[in-house]
Amino acid sequence: MHTKYKHQHFQEYFILTKTLLLFFLINTLNATCQSNSIIVGAERTPLYFQKLKGKRVGFVANQTSKVNNDHLVDILLNEGVNIVKVFSPEHGFRGNADAGAKVRDEIDLQTGLPIYSLYGKNRRKPSKEVLKDIDLILFDLQDVGVRFYTYISSLHYVMEACAENSIPLILLDRPNPNGFYIDGPILTPKFKSFVGMHQVPVVHGMTIGEYAKMINGEGWLKESIKCSIEVIPCLNYNHFMKYNLPVPPSPNLPNMRSVYLYPSLCFFEGTNVSIGRGTESPFQLYGAPYFDSKLFKFTPKSSYGSNYPKYKELECFGEDLRNLSLDSLKNINSLNFNWLVKSYKLYNESEDFFNKNGFFNLLAGTDKIMNLIKGGANSDQIRETYQIDLQKFKLIRKKYLIYDDFE
C-alpha cells in the first residue's frame, strides 16, 4: 500500500478509535452521574410547596425526612408552612426508639411541635379527633422495601384515616434500597399483623410511593375506601439502581450492609437466635449462647436503640457476615434461607428454636417456611414452594410502578 494511503488509513482508524472511546466515556459518565444525582420527592419543592400554602398541615416524618442536611420540618417552617402536628412511626420522630418499643406522644424540643406517635400504646391510625384541625397530610419516610418493616403499615393506616376524613395526602417518594429484586412467600390473611398487612412477598421491589398506589388500587383499605393521594416521584431513579441511604432508617440498620442483610436476617427475630442487636453491628451477624463455642463470638449489651437485646450480657457464638462485600450484596436477587437452616441444625433441631409466640410465622407471613425448615428442606427447596404465587404478584405489581423496572 502507498505510504500516503497508509497514513490516511491510520488517521481514519485513529479518529474512529478516538470517537468510540469518547462515546464510551460519555456514556459511562452519564450513567455514573445519573446514579449519583437521584432527586428524591422531598427535593422537588416546586411540585408541592404551593399546595401547602394556606393549609393546616399534618406531617408524617422521622429522622430520614431530610433534604440534603436539613430536616424537611425546618425547611417547611422557614417557608411559612403551617405545620399543625407531626406524626411519627416506629422508632419515633428522631429515630432513636427501640424496635417494637411503644413511643409516646410528646412535644418536639427543637420545633415546639406536638408529635403524635403512630406506634404508641393505643394508636396505629390518627383518630378523627386528632385530625379535626388538619386540611392536608404530607408523608415523607425512607422505607427499605421489606414487608415486615413497619413504615408501610403506618402508611396504610394514615391512608385509611385520610380516606375516612376526606383529607388529601401528598406522599414524597424516595428510592427503595432493596428495590432491585423481588422474593419471599406471599403473606396469607391468616398471618396478617402490623409486621405484615398485605398480600405481598417479603421483598416487594417497590418504592413507598408505588406501594401506596397498590394499597389504593387493590382495595386494601377498610371497606375498599380510596385515599386521595398524590405521589411526588423521584427523578433519575429506576429499579436497576443501587441507592445508598444518606440517613440510617432506624437505629439497628446503621449502614448499607445491614440494609441488604435485613430481609434475610430478620426472620431470626422469631427464633432464639440473636441478630446482633446490642452490638456495634446489628443485622450483620447472628448467633446464640448454645452454638459451638469455636465459632465467632459476640456479647449483646444494652445500647442506643437496643436497651434490652436478646441474650443481654451473654456470650454468643455464630457467624460474622461483615466480611461479605457490599458489591456481592448489591448483586443478590433472593432471600438467603441457608442461615436459618444452618442455625436450626446447630440448635439440634429443637422445638425451642422457634419462639412460642408465633412471631416467626407473622414475619414469614405463613407457617410453611417454619414447617419446611423443620422437615429438613434446604434454601432452594423453600424458595421453590412460592414461585407460582410470586409470578402472580409480579403481574399485579407492574400496574403500580412509577419507575423503569429491572424485569
Secondary structure as UniProt FT lines:
FT   HELIX           3..36
FT   HELIX           41..43
FT   HELIX           45..47
FT   HELIX           49..52
FT   TURN            53..54
FT   STRAND          56..61
FT   TURN            63..64
FT   STRAND          66..67
FT   TURN            68..69
FT   STRAND          70..71
FT   HELIX           72..78
FT   TURN            79..80
FT   STRAND          82..88
FT   TURN            90..95
FT   TURN            99..100
FT   STRAND          106..107
FT   TURN            109..111
FT   STRAND          114..117
FT   HELIX           128..131
FT   TURN            132..133
FT   STRAND          136..140
FT   TURN            147..148
FT   HELIX           151..164
FT   TURN            165..166
FT   STRAND          169..172
FT   TURN            177..180
FT   HELIX           189..191
FT   TURN            194..195
FT   HELIX           208..217
FT   TURN            218..219
FT   HELIX           222..224
FT   STRAND          229..232
FT   TURN            239..240
FT   TURN            251..252
FT   HELIX           256..265
FT   HELIX           266..270
FT   TURN            277..278
FT   TURN            282..283
FT   STRAND          285..288
FT   TURN            289..290
FT   TURN            293..294
FT   STRAND          296..298
FT   TURN            304..305
FT   TURN            310..313
FT   STRAND          316..320
FT   TURN            322..323
FT   HELIX           326..330
FT   HELIX           338..346
FT   TURN            347..349
FT   HELIX           351..353
FT   TURN            356..357
FT   HELIX           359..364
FT   HELIX           368..374
FT   TURN            375..376
FT   HELIX           379..384
FT   TURN            385..386
FT   HELIX           387..397
FT   HELIX           398..400
//
